[in-house]
Amino acid sequence: MKRPEPVQVIKSRRDAALTQLVTSVPYIQFLGITFDRRGDELTAVLPFRDDLIGNPILPALHGGAIAAFLEVTAVIGLSWAAQWNDLEDGTLDTDAARPKLPKTIDFTVDYLRSGLPRDAYARARVNRSGRRYASVHVEAWQDNRARLFAQATGHFLMPPAVQVSDGKG
Amino acid sequence: MSKPATPKPATSKPDRTKLARQFIEALPHSRALAMHLESLGDGEASISMPYDPRMIGDPETGVIHGGAVSALMDTCGGAAVMSHPDALGTATIDLRIDYMRAATPGQTIRAKATCYHVTREVAFVRAEAVDDDGENPVACATGAFTFQRAKKTEGAT
């Protein structure tokens, strides 16, 4: 039986991998999206900003900003889930210049209620993840976790398997 | 991009078209993405969005993030609905986007949306986005939007 790793080692490894994933995408920085991590669970956070507004009269978040937020949550959630095992058993190539990201095939957003001018949160659930294709569902809320303001389903093409895991057979 | 001429729409509702144009160009998020309304009228809208490195989704290739394309499609779809002669207001109910190919880095993306059917309360929209290669669309979208009518119409079905 292997001795468990010190908690700080685990945390810093996971946080570093997540940071690398998230900071590699300029558009995530442009929208100001951050990710909270609890174990392997990620919550995406979209801090409110005036330039996310679509309807200045209500005011309400722009549907496009909401769609982008959900798609970012889906792509990062899927990449994170896909690399989790490699990250934990130490086979993830963290020196690779940039993580390969899944490509969106299609993305469908349901706008359930208007987005209020305040922070929004979202979580992705990978419902199916195969070698080539994946299906991901995303839920987004603001004040109440049970009161979704948007949800989305997307299909993604997974990046080709990384060289490192090929060598292991 | 050429400067758009002052719109002189042939329709009987020039004020509404002008209003819609002002409304769309004032949307803060659309401004943040530097969207430009190319044409608008009678249930059709065309909007362009220049390439910007801040919108990159795949750092390996420099390809724009799908989310930025979604924002363009959503804005263009909403604009198409607003340009309908009877429209007063609209909001997206749902929007599906098919990403057919990666947009070429460095090129402006142009979306064209058509509001092809309206009922009393719902507008149905189709949209397509292209880059410099106008033959092969980058993405297609279909959506349903709420449809607030400007006035009561008699004999509506």
Interface residues (C-beta under 8 A of the other chain):
Chain A: S24 V25 P26 Y27 Q29 F30 L31 D50 D51 L52 I53 G54 N55 P56 A60 L61 H62 G63 G64 A65 A67 A68 F69 E71 V72 V75 R98 K100 L101 K103 T104 I105 D106 F107 T108 V109 D110 Y111 S114
Chain B: A26 L27 P28 H29 S30 R31 A32 L33 P53 R54 M55 I56 G57 D58 P59 E60 I64 H65 G66 G67 A68 S70 A71 L72 M73 D74 T75 G78 A91 T92 I93 D94 L95 R96 I97 D98 Y99 A102
